[in-house]
Amino acid sequence: MSLLRRSIIALWLIALAALGLPGGTASAQPPKFDHDATGYPLRGQHENVRCEACHLRAVFKGTPRDCATCHEPNNERGALQMPARHIQTQRSCDECHTTNGFGGARYDHFDAMPGGCATCHDGIRAPGKGANHIPTTASCDGCHDTNSFLNARALPANHIPFAAGVACGACHQDSNFAVMPSLAAIHANLPGANSSCADCHGAAAASFAIPAAGFAVVGLPANHIPTSQPCEQCHVGAGTGMPSLPVANGAKFSGALMSHAGITTGCASCHTPTPTSFAGIAAIVGMPPTAPMGPNAHIPTQAPCETCHLASLPALPVPASATKTAPGTAFATPAPTTLQIHAGVSSGCSSCHEQNAVWMGVGAYPIAPAALTPGAQYTGFQTRPQSAAGAYNIADAAHPTSGDCAQCHSNTNAFTALDKPANHIPYAAAATCNDCHTGSDFSVQPTLANIHAWAPSTSTNCSQCHGAAAAAFAIPKANFSIVGLPSNHIPTTLSCESCHVGGGSSIAATPVSDGAKFTHSTMNHAGITTGCAACHQPSGAATAFVGITRIVGMPATSPVGAAAHIPSSTSCENCHLASTPTLPMAASATRTAPGTGFATPAPGTAQIHLGVSGGCSNCHDTQAVWMGVGAYPIAPSALSAGASYTGFQTRPTTAAGPYNVADPAHPASGDCGQCHANTNAFTAVDKPANHIPYAATAPCSNCHVGTNFAVQPSVTAIHANAQSTSTNCAQCHGSAAASFAIPAANFSIVGLPANHLPTSSSCEVCHVGAGSSIAATPVVDGARFSGSLMN
């Protein structure tokens, strides 16, 4: 027996003696040991293992703590070992197992397994490929996921299109699907083996890429020639990398043919002066530069190439690498026609036809006739005529040496010996060119005197040229224009001559001579049809017209005073028509208000009050005064019974004034129209038009007992002076009752209610007598229609 073992036994015996237990007996048990204190707690199945199963030969120190040291093949502790069919893994046991038992181990296929799926799924450790599995050496996870072998993905979601019924082996002839099929196999099994290249090689090309398999489809390059033709039109056939379809191994898109038939964007999209570099195109003929001018320069143009060169375009496919160099290319045959070259050209001729100008290809247009011929039509390419003839010009010493051709020539098909602009100003039928153009250079402007001496009319109809059409005659390149009617001209229907020709104007008489101007003209109101207010607006707002230094505007209407115009919404001419000048007057003539012709003659009462039916107090209230009222003196100047007062008057007050009579009894407020109904004159007393009926013999004072007529008379006085004091109540209280109302005076009459008892009897039958509130007639103060009898 070893010393260590003897020591342990001795310790046990000492412990048993301390507990009072007999040592060495069969019932003796080792004490309960707290294994957690060792730092390795016993859990699960480890609790049922005898101590010496782990602590071999009573050695405690160095006892293994990890699973794999004990649970290994042929271990001396007798611990269960990892079976041969266990999943191959480098992980520690406790990452999948617990101490409760090896059953129910957790395992996740997402954990990285060395060697891939086949390491386990070899038909021994785990199910492998079945007998009917497609022959392949590809990894399982190339087609299967970790959820199920049954749902194997037969092909990627973005697999290229293939014909219906084609088996995988038709293209994937190798058992390893990661090996790419041949081009020939792929194209032989497409849905359209001889067409529809664009299905795969078009816009969708990038979507078929499988980067993990190193697979991609060639798509349309970003710099491909713009065309609407199918791929096969240019990329299949003799002269291309694909002689025929279906596509064979080694086929390329390079070396294709070129067809213009599908190009719809216009020649200039490719054949620019600096041609774009397109995929596979070695050279593109570009439009030659337009400068510097010379035999290698293209004529300046904004027209598209096909306007002139459409007949030169190749109709059949040509090799994309074919080279043409300008000049001397098919673009020059056939030569563009005059109409094609000048399409859209209406001016700027000298840009191409100036003296000694020459351009590429102009030799195709010989000039004819070659010498100056009166009345001839000159054809071919020509430049400005000079003193000596040249290859592209005739001799004409008298031809202008500057200015654009379009000033005189208006035909691009041919030059005529003499031509005038289409917008030449009008001239007399008998006039010849040299009547105005006295020199040989037509770009020199004729004199005003010559132009007007040969106008269709030398004394009238200035507006033919100087009216609305003036701008149309402008020739900016010749610095020629005509003065037209300014936008801020006085509005008039008169002819120009009515104001601008004669005494006081800068054009004393016609025909017009050199130095004439439209300034300093006279002014004639006869042609003004828009009304005075169009020009003579209120002060400070008068329109500024060309050449008019001052216009009299209507004075302000406030504040009230001798400088204020009476308030009015009527037009000026209703009062001042007699003041309008009828003869021409100097446009610079100055008038200042007041004291102008507008006050003479003074407007009549009817003119001033035109359209006025109320609001009299706006102008005639106490002490009101307005511009020019001194022209209307009041008469009589004192209170006079029954008088008609004329002149400008304001509300009477206690003391007389320049514009009012003295009348202490006159109402101090209320509009004049409540009592006065005549704008021609004020009467001492006037009654409203809808005054209630009264007896023919009754004077006003019978009812209006005071001097203030705004005070309502008593009921007794009104009925005592009615046309009948005992009958005919319905004359006022019947259907006409509402018409007698004077709201401004708070006066109204009780009429027949809408829900009155229907009867044909007179009012008095029920409403007058015993039992009624009106005991007897005539009616007195306090009478009411209530409390009446019933008949």
C-alpha positions in Angstrom: 0.0 0.0 0.0 1.3 3.4 -1.0 2.1 6.1 1.5 -0.6 8.4 0.0 -3.3 5.8 0.3 -2.3 4.9 3.9 -2.5 8.7 4.6 -6.0 9.0 3.3 -7.2 6.0 5.2 -5.7 7.4 8.4 -7.4 10.6 7.8 -10.7 8.8 7.4 -10.3 6.9 10.6 -9.5 10.1 12.5 -12.6 11.7 11.1 -14.8 8.8 12.0 -13.4 8.8 15.6 -14.2 12.5 15.9 -17.8 11.8 14.9 -18.0 8.9 17.5 -18.2 6.3 14.7 -16.4 3.1 15.0 -13.6 2.9 12.5 -13.3 0.1 10.0 -16.8 -1.1 10.3 -18.9 -2.1 7.2 -21.3 0.9 7.7 -18.6 3.5 7.6 -19.1 6.0 4.6 -16.9 8.8 3.4 -18.0 12.3 4.5 -20.1 14.5 2.1 -17.5 16.5 0.1 -18.3 19.9 -1.4 -16.8 19.5 -4.9 -17.8 23.1 -5.9 -15.0 24.3 -3.7 -12.5 22.8 -6.2 -13.7 25.1 -8.9 -15.1 22.2 -10.9 -18.8 21.7 -9.8 -20.2 18.2 -10.6 -23.5 18.5 -12.6 -25.7 16.0 -14.5 -24.1 12.6 -15.2 -20.9 13.7 -13.4 -22.8 13.5 -10.1 -23.2 9.7 -10.4 -19.6 8.8 -11.1 -17.4 7.4 -8.3 -14.5 9.6 -7.3 -11.8 7.1 -8.2 -13.3 6.9 -11.8 -11.8 10.3 -12.4 -9.2 10.6 -9.7 -7.1 7.6 -10.7 -4.8 6.1 -8.2 -6.0 8.6 -5.6 -4.3 11.4 -7.4 -6.4 14.6 -7.2 -4.0 17.1 -8.7 -4.0 17.4 -12.5 -7.4 15.7 -13.0 -8.6 16.8 -16.5 -11.4 19.4 -16.7 -12.2 19.3 -20.5 -14.5 16.8 -22.1 -12.2 15.6 -24.9 -9.4 14.4 -22.5 -11.7 11.9 -20.8 -14.1 11.1 -23.6 -11.5 9.9 -26.1 -11.1 6.5 -27.6 -9.6 3.8 -25.3 -9.4 6.2 -22.3 -8.5 4.5 -19.0 -11.3 6.1 -17.1 -13.9 4.3 -19.1 -15.7 7.5 -20.2 -17.9 7.2 -23.3 -15.9 8.1 -26.4 -16.9 10.1 -29.6 -18.3 7.5 -32.1 -16.8 6.9 -35.5 -20.0 8.3 -37.1 -19.8 11.5 -35.2 -19.9 14.8 -37.2 -16.3 15.8 -38.1 -15.7 19.0 -36.1 -12.9 20.9 -34.3 -15.3 22.4 -31.8 -15.1 21.4 -28.1 -17.7 18.9 -26.8 -19.5 21.4 -24.5 -20.3 23.7 -27.4 -22.9 21.1 -28.5 -23.3 18.7 -25.5 -24.3 19.2 -21.9 -23.4 17.1 -18.8 -27.0 15.8 -18.8 -26.2 13.3 -21.6 -24.9 13.1 -25.1 -28.4 12.9 -26.5 -30.1 16.2 -27.7 -26.9 17.8 -28.7 -27.4 21.2 -30.3 -26.0 21.6 -33.8 -26.4 24.4 -36.4 -25.5 23.9 -40.1 -24.5 27.5 -40.2 -21.4 26.5 -38.1 -18.5 26.2 -40.4 -17.7 22.6 -41.2 -14.2 21.7 -42.5 -14.4 20.0 -45.8 -18.0 21.1 -46.7 -21.2 19.1 -46.7 -19.7 15.9 -48.2 -17.5 15.5 -45.1 -20.6 14.3 -43.2 -23.0 13.5 -46.0 -21.0 10.6 -47.3 -23.7 7.9 -46.8 -22.1 6.7 -43.6 -22.1 9.5 -41.1 -25.1 11.2 -42.7 -27.3 10.6 -45.8 -25.4 11.2 -49.0 -26.3 11.4 -52.7 -29.0 9.0 -53.7 -28.7 6.4 -56.5 -30.7 8.7 -58.8 -28.8 11.8 -58.1 -27.5 13.8 -61.1 -23.9 12.8 -61.7 -21.8 15.7 -60.4 -18.6 16.4 -58.5 -19.8 19.8 -57.5 -20.1 20.7 -53.8 -23.5 19.9 -52.2 -24.1 23.5 -51.2 -23.8 24.5 -54.9 -27.4 23.4 -55.3 -28.7 22.5 -51.8 -29.3 24.6 -48.8 -29.0 23.5 -45.1 -32.8 23.2 -44.7 -33.6 20.3 -47.1 -32.0 18.1 -49.7 -35.3 17.6 -51.4 -35.6 21.3 -52.4 -32.3 21.4 -54.3 -32.1 24.4 -56.6 -31.8 23.1 -60.1 -30.4 26.4 -61.5 -29.8 30.0 -60.4 -32.7 32.4 -60.5 -30.8 34.5 -63.0 -29.9 31.5 -65.3 -29.7 32.6 -69.0 -32.8 31.7 -71.1 -32.9 28.3 -72.8 -35.4 26.5 -75.1 -38.3 24.6 -73.6 -37.5 20.9 -73.0 -33.7 21.3 -73.0 -32.1 19.1 -70.4 -29.3 20.4 -68.2 -26.8 18.0 -69.8 -27.3 19.6 -73.2 -25.1 22.5 -72.0 -23.6 21.2 -68.8 -21.8 18.2 -70.4 -19.3 18.1 -67.5 -20.5 16.5 -64.2 -19.2 19.6 -62.4 -21.8 22.4 -63.0 -19.2 25.0 -62.0 -17.5 24.2 -65.3 -18.9 26.7 -67.9 -20.6 25.2 -71.0 -19.2 26.0 -74.4 -20.5 29.0 -76.4 -21.7 26.6 -79.1 -23.7 24.5 -76.6 -25.2 27.6 -74.9 -26.3 29.2 -78.2 -27.5 26.0 -79.7 -30.0 25.6 -76.9 -31.3 29.2 -76.6 -35.0 30.0 -77.2 -34.0 31.6 -80.5 -30.8 30.0 -81.7 -30.7 32.2 -84.9 -32.1 35.5 -83.7 -32.9 37.6 -80.6 -29.3 38.2 -79.5 -30.6 41.2 -77.6 -32.5 38.9 -75.2 -29.2 38.1 -73.4 -26.8 40.7 -74.8 -29.1 43.7 -74.5 -30.1 45.7 -71.5 -30.5 42.6 -69.3 -26.9 41.3 -69.9 -25.7 42.4 -66.5 -28.5 40.6 -64.7 -27.3 37.2 -65.8 -23.9 37.5 -64.1 -22.9 34.9 -61.5 -19.7 36.4 -60.1 -19.1 33.4 -57.8 -18.9 31.2 -60.9 -17.0 33.7 -62.9 -19.8 33.9 -65.4 -21.0 37.1 -67.2 -22.7 37.9 -70.6 -21.3 40.5 -72.9 -23.8 43.4 -73.0 -24.3 46.5 -75.3 -21.3 48.8 -74.7 -22.2 52.3 -73.4 -20.5 53.7 -76.5 -22.2 51.5 -79.0 -23.3 53.2 -82.3 -26.9 54.4 -81.6 -29.2 52.1 -83.7 -32.6 50.5 -83.6 -31.5 47.5 -85.6 -31.2 44.0 -84.1 -27.7 42.7 -83.2 -27.8 40.1 -86.1 -28.1 42.9 -88.6 -24.5 44.0 -88.2 -22.8 41.2 -86.1 -23.7 38.1 -88.2 -22.7 37.4 -91.8 -19.7 37.6 -94.1 -17.1 40.1 -92.8 -18.0 39.7 -89.1 -16.7 37.4 -86.3 -19.9 35.3 -86.7 -20.3 34.1 -90.3 -23.6 32.5 -89.5 -25.9 31.3 -86.7 -26.1 29.5 -84.4 -23.1 31.0 -82.7 -20.0 28.7 -82.6 -17.1 28.6 -80.2 -14.7 31.5 -80.4 -17.4 33.9 -81.8 -16.8 37.6 -81.1 -18.8 40.8 -81.6 -15.8 42.5 -83.0 -15.3 42.8 -86.8 -18.9 43.6 -87.4 -20.6 45.1 -90.4 -22.2 48.6 -90.3 -25.7 49.4 -91.3 -27.1 53.0 -91.3 -30.6 51.7 -91.7 -31.3 51.6 -88.0 -29.8 55.0 -87.1 -32.6 57.4 -86.3 -30.7 60.2 -84.4 -29.4 62.0 -87.4 -25.9 62.0 -89.0 -24.6 64.6 -86.6 -24.9 62.3 -83.6 -21.9 60.4 -85.0 -20.4 62.5 -87.8 -19.6 65.6 -85.7 -16.6 67.8 -86.4 -14.9 65.9 -83.7 -16.4 62.4 -84.1 -17.3 60.3 -81.1 -15.3 57.2 -80.5 -17.7 54.2 -80.7 -17.0 50.6 -79.7 -15.3 48.7 -82.6 -15.3 51.7 -85.0 -11.8 52.6 -86.1 -12.6 55.8 -87.9 -15.7 58.0 -88.5 -15.8 60.7 -91.2 -16.4 64.0 -89.3 -17.7 67.2 -90.7 -14.7 69.3 -91.9 -14.1 72.5 -89.9 -15.8 75.7 -91.1 -12.8 77.8 -90.4 -10.4 78.9 -91.5 -12.1 79.6 -94.8 -10.6 77.7 -97.8 -11.0 74.6 -100.0 -10.8 72.3 -97.0 -13.4 74.1 -95.0 -17.1 73.2 -94.9 -19.5 76.0 -95.6 -20.9 77.3 -92.2 -24.4 75.7 -91.6 -26.8 74.9 -88.9 -28.7 72.5 -91.0 -28.5 68.7 -90.3 -26.1 66.7 -92.5 -29.0 64.8 -94.2 -30.5 68.0 -95.5 -27.7 68.0 -98.2 -26.1 64.6 -98.0 -29.0 62.2 -97.7 -28.4 60.8 -101.2 -24.8 60.0 -100.3 -25.6 57.7 -97.4 -24.6 54.0 -97.9 -27.7 51.8 -98.0 -26.0 48.4 -97.5 -23.9 47.2 -94.6 -20.2 48.2 -94.8 -17.3 47.0 -92.6 -17.2 49.1 -89.4 -13.5 49.5 -89.9 -13.9 50.9 -93.4 -12.1 54.3 -93.7 -13.3 57.3 -95.7 -11.5 60.7 -95.6 -13.0 64.0 -96.6 -12.7 65.7 -99.1 -13.2 63.3 -102.0 -15.7 61.0 -100.2 -19.2 59.8 -101.1 -20.5 62.9 -99.2 -19.7 64.9 -102.3 -21.6 62.7 -104.7 -24.1 63.7 -105.8 -23.4 67.4 -105.1 -26.1 69.0 -102.9 -28.6 71.2 -104.7 -28.9 75.0 -104.2 -32.2 74.4 -102.4 -30.7 71.9 -100.0 -27.7 74.1 -99.2 -29.8 77.2 -98.5 -32.6 75.5 -96.6 -33.6 77.9 -93.8 -31.2 80.7 -94.9 -32.8 84.1 -95.1 -29.8 86.4 -94.4 -26.1 86.3 -93.6 -25.3 85.6 -97.2 -21.9 87.4 -97.0 -20.8 84.8 -94.4 -20.2 82.4 -97.4 -20.3 84.7 -100.5 -18.0 87.4 -99.5 -15.2 88.7 -101.7 -12.6 85.9 -102.5 -14.5 83.3 -100.3 -14.0 79.7 -101.3 -15.2 76.4 -99.8 -14.9 72.7 -100.1 -16.6 71.4 -103.2 -17.7 74.7 -104.7 -16.0 73.6 -108.0 -19.1 71.6 -108.6 -21.1 74.8 -109.1 -19.7 76.8 -112.1 -21.0 80.4 -112.5 -23.1 81.4 -115.5 -23.1 83.8 -117.2 -19.4 84.6 -116.5 -19.7 88.3 -117.4 -22.0 91.1 -116.4 -25.3 90.7 -118.3 -28.2 93.1 -117.6 -31.3 91.3 -116.3 -29.5 88.0 -116.2 -30.0 85.3 -113.6 -26.6 84.3 -112.3 -26.2 80.6 -111.2 -23.4 78.6 -109.6 -21.2 79.5 -106.6 -20.4 83.2 -106.7 -18.8 85.8 -104.4 -19.2 89.5 -104.3 -18.5 91.0 -107.7 -15.2 93.0 -108.0 -13.5 95.2 -110.6 -11.8 92.2 -112.1 -13.5 88.8 -112.8 -12.3 85.7 -110.9 -13.0 82.0 -110.7 -16.0 82.7 -108.5 -17.0 86.3 -109.3 -18.0 88.4 -112.2 -16.5 91.9 -112.9 -18.8 94.7 -111.7 -17.0 97.8 -110.5 -20.2 99.5 -109.4 -21.2 96.7 -107.0 -21.2 97.7 -103.3 -18.0 96.6 -101.6 -19.7 96.0 -98.2 -23.0 95.1 -96.7 -24.8 91.8 -96.7 -26.1 90.4 -100.0 -29.6 90.0 -98.5 -29.9 93.8 -98.5 -30.5 93.7 -102.2 -30.8 90.1 -103.3 -33.6 87.9 -102.0 -33.3 84.7 -104.1 -31.0 81.9 -103.1 -31.6 80.0 -106.3 -29.8 82.7 -108.4 -28.5 86.2 -108.2 -30.3 88.9 -110.3 -28.4 91.9 -111.6 -30.4 94.2 -109.3 -32.8 93.2 -106.5 -34.3 95.0 -103.6 -35.1 93.8 -100.1 -38.5 92.3 -99.6 -39.3 94.9 -96.9 -38.2 97.9 -99.0 -40.2 101.0 -98.0 -43.1 102.0 -100.4 -42.3 104.3 -103.3 -44.1 105.9 -106.2 -44.8 103.7 -109.2 -42.9 106.1 -111.5 -39.8 106.1 -109.3 -36.6 104.5 -110.4 -33.9 103.2 -108.1 -31.5 106.0 -108.9 -34.1 108.6 -107.9 -33.2 107.8 -104.3 -30.0 105.7 -104.6 -28.0 108.4 -106.4 -24.7 106.5 -105.9 -23.6 103.1 -107.2 -23.4 101.7 -103.6 -26.9 100.8 -102.5 -25.7 100.4 -98.9 -25.4 104.3 -98.8 -28.7 105.6 -97.4 -30.7 108.0 -99.6 -31.5 111.5 -98.2 -34.8 112.2 -96.4 -35.7 114.7 -99.1 -35.3 112.0 -101.9 -37.1 109.3 -100.0 -40.2 111.5 -99.3 -40.1 113.2 -102.8 -40.6 109.7 -104.3 -43.0 108.3 -101.7 -46.5 107.1 -102.9 -47.8 110.5 -101.6 -45.6 113.5 -100.9 -48.2 115.3 -98.7 -50.4 112.8 -97.0 -50.5 109.2 -95.6 -47.3 109.5 -93.4 -48.7 106.6 -91.4 -48.1 104.3 -94.3 -44.4 104.1 -93.3 -44.4 105.8 -89.8 -47.4 103.9 -88.4 -47.7 100.4 -87.1 -45.6 98.9 -90.0 -42.6 101.1 -89.2 -40.6 98.3 -87.5 -41.2 96.0 -90.5 -39.1 98.2 -92.8 -35.9 98.1 -90.6 -32.7 96.7 -92.2 -30.4 96.4 -89.1 -27.4 95.4 -91.2 -27.7 98.6 -93.2 -28.4 100.6 -90.0 -31.7 101.6 -91.5 -35.0 102.1 -89.6 -38.0 104.3 -89.6 -39.5 106.3 -86.7 -42.8 104.8 -85.8 -45.6 105.8 -83.6 -44.3 105.9 -79.9 -46.2 103.7 -77.5 -46.9 106.8 -75.4 -48.3 108.9 -78.2 -51.4 111.0 -77.5 -54.4 108.7 -78.4 -55.9 110.2 -81.6 -57.6 109.1 -84.8 -56.2 112.1 -86.8 -53.6 111.7 -89.5 -50.0 112.5 -88.7 -50.2 115.6 -90.9 -53.0 117.1 -88.8 -50.5 117.9 -86.0 -47.0 117.4 -87.4 -47.2 119.6 -90.5 -47.8 123.3 -90.6 -47.1 126.4 -88.6 -45.7 125.7 -85.1 -44.3 122.3 -86.2 -40.8 121.4 -87.3 -42.2 120.2 -90.6 -43.5 123.5 -92.0 -44.8 122.0 -95.2 -44.7 118.8 -97.3 -43.0 117.2 -99.1 -40.7 116.5 -96.1 -37.1 117.9 -96.4 -33.8 116.9 -94.9 -33.6 117.5 -91.1 -37.3 117.1 -90.5 -38.4 115.8 -87.1 -41.7 114.9 -85.5 -40.9 117.1 -82.5 -42.4 120.6 -81.8 -45.7 119.7 -83.4 -49.1 121.3 -82.9 -51.9 119.7 -80.9 -55.4 119.0 -82.2 -58.1 117.6 -79.9 -60.4 116.8 -82.8 -59.1 113.3 -83.1 -59.3 112.4 -79.4 -62.1 109.9 -78.9 -61.2 108.3 -75.6 -62.5 111.1 -73.4 -60.7 113.9 -71.6 -59.9 111.6 -68.6 -57.6 109.4 -70.7 -55.1 112.3 -70.6 -56.3 114.8 -68.1 -56.3 112.5 -65.1 -56.4 113.9 -61.5 -53.5 116.0 -60.5 -50.3 114.1 -60.0 -51.5 111.2 -62.1 -51.6 112.7 -65.6 -50.1 110.3 -68.2 -46.7 111.5 -69.7 -47.0 111.5 -73.4 -44.2 111.9 -75.9 -43.4 115.5 -76.6 -46.0 116.9 -74.1 -44.3 118.9 -71.4 -47.4 119.5 -69.3 -51.0 118.3 -69.1 -53.7 119.9 -67.0 -55.1 117.3 -64.6 -58.3 117.4 -62.7 -57.7 119.1 -59.3 -58.1 117.0 -56.2 -61.6 116.8 -54.6 -60.3 117.1 -51.0 -59.8 118.8 -48.7 -62.8 121.0 -49.3 -61.8 124.5 -50.3 -61.4 127.0 -53.2 -58.7 124.8 -54.8 -60.7 121.6 -54.7 -62.8 120.2 -57.6 -66.4 119.3 -56.6 -66.7 115.5 -56.2 -67.9 114.0 -59.4 -68.0 110.6 -61.1 -69.1 112.0 -64.4 -66.8 112.4 -67.4 -65.0 115.8 -67.9 -66.7 116.5 -71.1 -70.2 116.5 -69.5 -69.3 119.9 -68.0 -66.3 121.2 -69.9 -67.0 120.2 -73.5 -67.5 123.8 -74.5 -64.0 124.5 -73.1 -62.2 121.9 -75.4 -59.9 123.6 -78.0 -61.1 122.7 -81.5 -58.2 124.2 -83.5 -54.5 123.0 -83.4 -52.5 124.5 -80.6 -48.8 124.2 -79.7 -48.1 121.0 -77.8 -45.8 123.0 -75.5 -48.6 125.5 -74.6 -48.9 125.7 -70.8 -52.2 126.1 -68.9 -52.5 126.2 -65.1 -55.7 125.6 -63.1 -57.7 127.5 -61.9 -58.1 130.2 -64.4 -57.9 128.0 -67.5 -60.1 127.4 -70.4 -61.8 124.7 -68.4 -63.7 127.4 -66.4 -65.0 129.3 -69.5 -67.8 129.0 -70.1 -68.9 127.9 -66.6 -70.7 124.6 -66.7 -74.5 124.8 -66.5 -76.5 123.5 -63.5 -77.9 120.6 -65.6 -74.3 119.6 -66.6 -73.0 119.7 -63.0 -75.9 117.8 -61.5 -76.1 115.2 -64.3 -77.1 111.8 -62.7 -77.3 113.3 -59.2 -80.4 112.2 -57.3 -79.2 112.4 -53.7 -76.2 113.2 -51.5 -76.6 117.0 -52.0 -75.0 117.7 -48.6 -71.7 116.2 -50.0 -71.3 119.6 -51.8 -73.9 121.9 -50.3 -73.3 121.4 -46.6 -72.6 124.3 -44.2 -69.9 126.6 -45.4 -68.8 124.2 -48.2 -66.9 126.0 -51.0 -65.3 124.6 -54.3 -63.2 125.8 -57.1 -65.1 128.2 -59.4 -68.3 128.5 -57.4 -67.9 132.3 -57.6 -69.3 132.0 -61.1 -72.7 131.1 -59.5 -73.9 134.1 -57.3 -76.9 133.3 -55.1 -80.2 135.1 -55.7 -82.2 136.2 -53.8 -79.6 136.8 -51.1 -82.1 137.0 -48.3 -85.0 134.7 -47.1 -88.0 135.3 -49.4 -91.2 133.4 -49.1 -92.0 131.3 -52.1 -88.7 132.2 -53.9 -86.6 129.9 -56.1 -83.0 130.4 -55.0 -80.4 130.1 -57.8 -76.6 130.1 -57.8 -74.3 128.0 -55.6 -75.6 127.8 -52.1 -74.9 125.9 -48.9 -77.1 125.0 -46.0 -78.8 128.2 -44.6 -77.5 129.2 -41.1 -78.5 131.8 -38.6 -76.2 134.4 -40.3 -76.0 135.0 -44.0 -72.7 134.3 -45.9 -71.3 134.6 -49.4 -73.0 131.3 -50.3 -75.9 131.0 -47.9 -79.0 132.9 -46.9 -79.9 133.5 -43.2 -82.6 131.1 -42.0 -82.4 130.1 -38.3 -85.3 127.7 -38.7 -83.6 125.6 -41.4 -82.6 122.0 -40.3 -79.0 121.9 -39.2 -78.5 118.4 -40.5 -79.9 115.8 -42.9 -79.4 115.6 -46.7 -81.0 118.4 -48.8 -82.8 115.8 -50.9 -85.1 115.1 -48.0 -87.0 118.3 -48.7 -85.6 119.7 -51.9 -86.2 117.9 -55.2 -84.9 120.3 -57.8 -81.2 120.8 -58.7 -81.9 123.8 -60.9 -82.9 126.0 -57.9 -83.8 125.7 -54.2 -87.3 126.7 -53.3 -88.0 128.3 -49.9 -90.2 125.3 -49.0 -90.4 122.1 -51.0 -92.2 118.9 -50.2 -91.1 115.3 -51.0 -92.6 113.7 -54.2 -94.3 111.1 -52.1 -95.9 113.6 -49.6 -99.2 112.2 -48.2 -102.4 113.6 -49.7 -103.8 116.8 -48.1 -106.8 119.1 -48.7 -106.4 121.6 -51.6 -106.9 124.5 -49.3 -104.5 123.4 -46.6 -101.2 125.5 -46.3 -98.0 123.8 -45.1 -98.3 125.6 -41.7 -101.6 123.9 -40.9 -99.5 120.7 -40.2 -95.9 121.9 -40.0 -96.5 124.3 -37.1 -92.8 124.9 -36.5 -90.1 126.3 -38.9 -88.2 123.0 -38.9 -90.0 120.7 -41.4 -88.0 117.7 -40.1 -90.3 117.8 -37.0 -93.2 115.5 -37.6 -96.8 117.1 -37.5 -99.3 115.7 -35.0 -101.8 112.9 -35.9 -104.6 115.4 -35.2 -103.2 118.1 -37.6 -102.5 115.6 -40.4 -106.1 114.1 -40.3 -107.8 117.5 -39.8 -106.2 118.6 -43.1 -106.7 115.4 -45.1 -108.7 115.4 -48.3 -111.5 113.8 -46.2 -111.7 114.1 -42.5 -114.3 111.3 -42.0 -114.0 108.8 -44.9 -111.6 107.2 -47.3 -109.0 106.1 -44.7 -107.8 103.5 -47.3 -106.4 106.4 -49.4 -103.4 106.5 -47.1 -103.7 103.3 -45.0 -104.5 101.0 -47.9 -102.1 99.4 -50.4 -100.3 102.7 -51.1 -99.3 103.1 -47.4 -95.7 101.9 -48.0 -95.1 104.4 -50.8 -95.5 107.4 -48.4 -92.5 106.3 -46.2 -89.6 108.7 -45.8 -87.0 106.6 -44.0 -84.5 109.5 -43.7 -87.2 111.4 -41.7 -88.3 108.3 -39.8 -91.8 108.7 -41.3 -94.1 105.8 -42.3 -97.9 105.0 -42.4 -99.7 102.0 -40.9 -101.0 99.9 -43.9 -103.4 97.0 -44.2 -101.8 93.9 -42.6 -101.2 90.9 -44.8 -103.4 88.8 -42.5 -106.3 91.3 -42.2 -109.8 89.8 -42.2 -110.9 89.7 -45.8 -113.6 92.3 -46.3 -114.8 94.8 -48.9 -116.0 97.3 -46.3 -114.3 100.6 -45.8 -111.9 101.0 -42.8 -114.4 103.3 -41.0 -117.1 100.6 -40.9 -115.1 98.7 -38.2 -112.5 101.0 -36.9 -114.6 104.1 -36.1 -117.4 104.3 -33.6 -118.5 103.0 -30.2 -116.4 100.0 -29.2 -113.4 101.1 -31.3 -110.3 103.0 -30.2 -111.3 105.7 -32.7 -114.6 106.9 -31.2 -115.4 109.4 -34.0 -113.7 111.2 -36.9 -111.8 113.3 -37.6 -109.0 111.2 -36.1 -107.1 112.7 -33.1 -103.7 112.1 -31.5 -103.4 108.7 -29.9 -105.8 107.0 -32.2 -105.0 103.3 -33.0 -106.6 100.6 -35.3 -106.6 98.2 -32.3 -109.8 97.5 -30.3 -112.1 97.8 -33.4 -115.6 96.4 -34.0 -116.3 93.4 -36.2 -118.7 93.5 -39.2 
